[in-house]
């Protein structure tokens, strides 16, 4: 019975590869989207301009579009013969389609609206009067942004990073459309689960990956909450 239990809990090389690749893709996806998310969140929170609603709608399209549509659009744009991908291939001998880099791009695009929304809400809660007071004392716009706005919005930025990371872990439709389901190269946890579900007598592997995905997502949320509380405590101490 013990041997049977050990065998049930033992991960296969394919499962280990999928877990490692999922963590790698989610991390790089979060890092790729973060600076752009901060910029657009700040733009929407602090400025009014012509076409703002249209731009906001375009950025949030991945929330309502089927993921397969996003994957197809990425394939059209970044495929080897795509209007962007062909130049990347010709000029830099670089391709993102059907590679883990493509999985990063797909995950970043799908998670981007969630990251922007979380950071935007945080920036909107920062009192503009604090920024104005700093400017009247001679601080430059960059110094105000990095010394006042970003620190005060840090809990929201952290929440956005975790949302992006967790969403990237669960990305399926855009990834499989854009980079296919290649073991060891593009097969993340959701894609591996899909393969195991379709494979006879592989239900145990799918169940193990399901549990692992839940645990990773839960741990990331708990860690985010701890960091957010710590950041608020430090900001409270600084204010005193």
Secondary structure, DSSP 8 states (H G I E B T S, - for coil): -HHHHHHHH---HHHHHHHHHHHHHHHHHHHHHHHHHHHHHHHHHH---TTHHHHHHHHTGGGTS-HHHHHHHHHHHHSTTSTTHHHHHHHH----TTSHHHHHHHHHHHHHHHHHHHHHHHHHTS-HHHHHHHHHTT--HHHHIIIIIHHHHHHHHHHHHHHHHHHHHT--HHHHHHH---TTTT--HHHHHHHHHHSTT-HHHHHHHHHHHHHHHHHHHHHHHHHHHHHHHHHHHHH-
